[in-house]
């Protein structure tokens, strides 16, 4: 991104990773930088691996630009060639360049090896961007990209880093967000950054310029259920009141998201309780425990009461049930509301 902003582009980039939002940002930035000084779209070629032969792609990269300093050539789905290579005994990667075969007959380079060879002496008047979700780390193209420093890693952010990312994006839009609220949004909207950024955009529009993003805003825009409703559900579970818990679920359940956002809200609240309980057990005061758990001061008494009314080990059991429910919502054919009702029954039993 820094190189694109300064215009100091490399002749080849291997953009590798599963985080689509990052990939799209990188490709867009490189494309925009490569087009400077020329007519937009005039010196640009886009290919999909497998739909076009590698010879056509390299030919486009070696073609001289017209009335511009450079050409932009992009290839998506480069990992499709790896799958083809793995299933073809005659075209696997060869660390010696695929130069020899049986009886000394020259062996044609695989597409991935051809790209690695091109990267050794690329055209200075083109920017070749190769996009793949995954490639084996021992492929010549990957090792060359690491050695030549043209590998751009676009891996998903881990859960711990996501609240910081949310705070940064919100700040760029002019909307402050408290750490505990950023953590809540990470739980509800993550892990895909595309959805997270879209949620922040909608929240920013909802609260208005320079206004903080709050729990209430998240309730209205992201999950359509207030956190107070979630705490009512948690309180009912703690008191083994299944009837009240099921009633709260019926009020809060939104079929449009398949129950995942509601599950995220419950999981986030239970995780706060786990942190709160752990802090109390370590000798922290109620105020200190609330701070460590990311619980707002005015909620500390309610959370403390919920934690104290639970038998020892109940929260650990709840966490297991929540994890099993997350898996069931994503893989089971059962109706989402039925899965959540089963979850409440198991939590009450524990």
C-alpha positions in Angstrom: 0.0 0.0 0.0 2.9 2.3 0.8 4.6 1.6 -2.5 1.3 2.2 -4.4 0.8 5.5 -2.6 4.3 6.7 -3.6 4.1 5.2 -7.1 7.3 3.1 -6.5 5.7 -0.1 -7.9 7.5 -3.4 -8.4 7.2 -5.2 -11.7 5.6 -8.3 -10.0 3.4 -8.8 -6.9 2.1 -12.1 -5.6 -1.0 -11.2 -3.5 -1.6 -14.3 -1.4 -4.3 -14.9 1.3 -7.8 -15.6 2.2 -8.9 -12.1 3.4 -10.7 -10.8 0.4 -11.2 -7.3 1.7 -7.4 -6.8 2.0 -6.8 -8.4 -1.4 -9.2 -6.1 -3.1 -7.7 -3.0 -1.4 -4.2 -4.0 -2.4 -5.1 -4.8 -6.0 -7.1 -1.6 -6.3 -4.3 0.5 -5.0 -1.7 -1.0 -7.3 -4.1 -0.7 -10.3 -4.7 3.0 -9.6 -1.0 3.7 -9.1 -0.1 1.8 -12.3 -2.6 3.8 -14.3 -1.1 7.2 -13.4 0.4 9.0 -16.4 -1.8 7.2 -18.9 -5.3 6.7 -20.1 -7.4 4.8 -17.6 -8.1 1.2 -18.8 -6.0 1.6 -21.9 -3.0 -0.4 -20.8 -4.8 -2.9 -18.7 -5.4 -6.7 -19.0 -7.2 -8.9 -16.5 -7.1 -12.7 -16.7 -8.3 -15.7 -14.7 -5.9 -18.6 -14.4 -7.0 -21.6 -16.4 -9.3 -19.6 -18.6 -6.3 -18.0 -20.4 -3.0 -19.7 -21.1 0.1 -18.5 -19.2 1.7 -17.6 -22.5 -1.0 -15.0 -23.2 -0.6 -13.5 -19.8 3.2 -13.2 -20.1 2.7 -11.8 -23.6 0.5 -9.1 -22.2 3.1 -8.3 -19.5 5.9 -8.0 -22.1 3.8 -5.8 -24.4 5.0 -2.2 -24.5 2.5 0.3 -23.0 0.8 2.8 -25.3 1.1 6.5 -24.3 1.8 5.5 -20.7 4.8 4.6 -18.5 3.5 1.1 -17.7 0.9 -1.6 -18.2 -1.2 -3.3 -15.5 -1.7 -7.0 -15.8 -3.7 -9.0 -13.2 -4.3 -12.7 -12.9 -6.9 -14.0 -10.4 -7.2 -17.6 -9.2 -3.5 -18.4 -9.7 -4.0 -21.3 -7.2 -6.2 -23.0 -9.9 -2.9 -23.9 -11.7 -1.5 -25.5 -8.6 -4.5 -27.9 -8.4 -4.0 -28.7 -12.1 -0.3 -29.4 -11.5 -1.0 -31.6 -8.5 -3.3 -33.8 -10.7 -0.9 -33.9 -13.7 2.1 -36.1 -13.4 3.7 -34.4 -16.4 3.6 -30.8 -15.1 4.7 -30.6 -11.5 7.0 -27.9 -10.2 10.7 -28.7 -10.8 13.3 -26.8 -8.7 15.7 -27.1 -11.6 13.2 -25.3 -13.8 11.7 -28.4 -15.4 14.5 -28.6 -17.8 14.9 -32.3 -18.1 12.7 -35.4 -18.4 13.0 -39.0 -19.5 15.7 -39.6 -22.2 16.8 -36.0 -22.0 13.7 -34.6 -23.6 12.9 -31.0 -22.5 9.9 -30.7 -20.3 7.6 -27.8 -20.7 7.3 -25.5 -17.7 4.1 -25.5 -15.7 2.2 -22.2 -15.5 3.5 -21.5 -12.0 7.1 -22.2 -13.0 6.7 -20.0 -16.0 5.6 -17.2 -13.8 8.5 -17.8 -11.5 10.9 -17.7 -14.5 9.3 -14.4 -15.7 9.8 -12.9 -12.2 13.5 -13.4 -12.5 13.6 -10.9 -15.4 10.3 -9.1 -15.5 9.3 -6.4 -18.0 10.2 -3.0 -16.4 7.2 -1.4 -18.2 4.5 -3.6 -16.6 3.1 -4.4 -13.2 2.0 -8.1 -13.1 -0.3 -8.8 -10.1 -0.8 -12.5 -9.3 -3.7 -13.2 -6.9 -4.2 -16.5 -5.1 -6.0 -17.7 -2.0 -3.5 -20.4 -1.1 -0.3 -21.8 -2.7 2.1 -24.3 -1.3 5.0 -22.7 0.5 7.6 -24.7 -1.5 6.4 -23.7 -4.9 9.1 -21.9 -6.9 6.8 -18.9 -7.4 6.2 -18.5 -3.6 9.9 -19.0 -2.7 10.9 -16.5 -5.4 8.3 -14.0 -4.1 9.6 -14.3 -0.5 13.2 -14.0 -1.6 12.5 -11.1 -4.0 10.2 -9.4 -1.5 7.2 -9.2 -3.8 4.9 -11.4 -1.7 1.9 -9.5 -0.2 0.3 -11.5 2.6 -3.4 -10.9 3.0 -4.3 -13.3 5.8 -7.4 -12.9 8.1 -6.9 -10.9 11.3 -7.0 -13.0 14.5 -9.7 -12.3 17.0 -7.4 -10.4 19.3 -6.4 -7.9 16.6 -9.9 -7.3 15.3 -11.0 -4.7 17.9 -8.0 -2.5 17.2 -8.7 -2.7 13.5 -12.3 -1.7 14.2 -11.2 1.3 16.3 -8.8 2.4 13.5 -11.4 2.2 10.7 -14.0 4.0 12.9 -11.5 6.7 13.8 -10.7 7.2 10.1 -14.4 7.8 9.5 -14.5 10.3 12.4 -16.4 8.2 14.9 -14.8 7.2 18.2 -15.6 3.8 19.6 -15.0 2.5 23.2 -12.7 -0.6 23.5 -15.6 -2.7 24.9 -17.9 -1.6 22.1 -15.2 -2.4 19.5 -14.8 -5.9 21.1 -18.6 -6.4 20.9 -18.6 -5.4 17.2 -15.7 -7.8 16.6 -17.7 -10.6 18.1 -20.8 -9.8 16.2 -19.4 -8.8 12.8 -16.1 -10.7 12.5 -14.1 -12.3 11.3 -14.5 -11.3 7.6 -13.2 -7.7 7.3 -15.5 -7.0 4.4 -18.6 -7.4 6.6 -16.8 -5.6 9.5 -16.0 -2.6 7.4 -19.5 -2.5 5.9 -21.0 -2.6 9.5 -18.7 0.3 10.5 -19.9 2.2 7.5 -23.5 1.7 8.3 -22.9 2.5 12.0 -21.1 5.7 11.0 -24.0 6.8 8.8 -26.5 5.9 11.6 -24.8 7.8 14.5 -23.8 10.8 12.3 -20.5 12.8 11.9 -18.2 12.8 14.9 -20.6 10.9 17.0 -19.5 7.8 19.0 -20.5 4.3 17.9 -22.4 2.9 20.8 -23.9 -0.4 21.9 -27.4 0.9 21.1 -26.3 1.8 17.6 -24.9 -1.7 17.2 -28.2 -3.1 18.5 -30.2 -1.1 15.9 -27.9 -1.6 12.9 -26.0 -4.8 13.3 -28.0 -7.3 15.4 -31.3 -5.5 15.8 -31.5 -6.5 19.4 -30.5 -4.4 22.4 -27.8 -5.7 24.8 -30.3 -5.2 27.6 -32.4 -8.0 26.0 -29.3 -10.2 25.9 -28.6 -9.6 29.6 -32.3 -10.5 30.4 -31.7 -13.7 28.6 -28.5 -14.4 30.5 -30.2 -13.5 33.8 -33.0 -16.0 33.0 -30.4 -18.7 32.2 -28.6 -18.0 35.5 -31.8 -18.4 37.4 -32.7 -21.6 35.5 -35.9 -19.9 34.2 -36.1 -21.6 30.8 -39.6 -20.1 30.2 -38.2 -16.6 30.4 -35.1 -17.4 28.4 -37.2 -18.9 25.5 -39.5 -15.8 25.6 -36.4 -13.5 25.4 -35.1 -15.6 22.5 -38.5 -15.3 20.6 -38.4 -11.5 21.0 -34.8 -11.2 19.9 -34.4 -13.8 17.2 -34.0 -12.4 13.7 -34.4 -15.1 10.9 -32.5 -12.9 8.4 -29.1 -13.7 9.9 -29.8 -17.3 10.8 -29.3 -16.7 14.5 -25.5 -16.0 14.2 -25.7 -12.4 15.3 -27.8 -13.2 18.4 -25.4 -16.1 19.2 -22.5 -13.6 18.9 -24.2 -11.2 21.3 -24.7 -14.0 23.9 -21.2 -15.3 23.4 -19.7 -11.8 23.9 -21.7 -11.3 27.1 -20.7 -14.7 28.5 -17.1 -14.0 27.6 -17.3 -10.8 29.7 -18.7 -12.8 32.6 -15.8 -15.3 32.3 -13.2 -12.5 32.4 -15.1 -10.8 35.3 -15.3 -14.1 37.3 -11.6 -14.7 36.7 -10.6 -11.3 37.9 -12.7 -11.6 41.1 -11.1 -15.0 41.8 -7.7 -13.4 41.4 -8.6 -10.9 44.2 -9.7 -7.9 42.1 -12.3 -5.6 43.4 -15.7 -5.4 41.6 -14.7 -2.2 39.8 -11.3 -3.7 38.8 -13.0 -6.8 37.6 -15.4 -4.8 35.5 -12.5 -2.8 33.9 -10.5 -6.0 33.1 -13.6 -7.6 31.5 -14.6 -4.6 29.5 -17.8 -4.1 31.4 -19.2 -0.6 31.6 -19.1 0.7 35.3 -22.9 1.1 35.4 -23.3 -2.6 34.5 -20.8 -3.9 37.0 -23.4 -4.7 39.7 -25.7 -6.6 37.3 -22.8 -8.7 36.0 -21.5 -9.4 39.5 -25.0 -10.6 40.5 -25.2 -12.8 37.4 -21.8 -14.3 38.1 -22.5 -15.0 41.8 -25.8 -16.8 41.2 -24.1 -19.3 38.9 -22.7 -22.6 40.3 -18.9 -23.1 40.0 -17.9 -24.2 36.5 -21.2 -23.2 34.9 -19.6 -20.6 32.6 -17.0 -23.1 31.3 -19.9 -25.4 30.4 -21.8 -22.5 28.8 -18.7 -21.7 26.6 -18.7 -25.3 25.3 -22.4 -25.1 24.5 -21.9 -21.9 22.7 -19.1 -23.3 20.6 -21.2 -26.4 19.7 -24.1 -24.1 18.8 -21.9 -22.0 16.5 -20.9 -25.2 14.7 -24.5 -26.4 14.5 -25.8 -23.1 13.1 -23.2 -23.2 10.3 -23.5 -26.9 9.4 -26.8 -28.4 10.7 -29.9 -28.6 8.6 -32.1 -28.0 11.6 -33.9 -24.6 11.8 -31.7 -22.0 13.4 -34.3 -21.1 16.0 -34.6 -24.7 17.1 -30.8 -24.9 17.4 -30.8 -21.8 19.7 -33.7 -23.2 21.7 -31.7 -26.4 22.3 -28.8 -24.3 23.4 -30.9 -22.5 26.0 -32.2 -25.8 27.3 -28.6 -27.2 27.7 -27.4 -24.0 29.4 -30.3 -24.1 31.8 -29.5 -27.7 32.6 -25.9 -26.8 33.3 
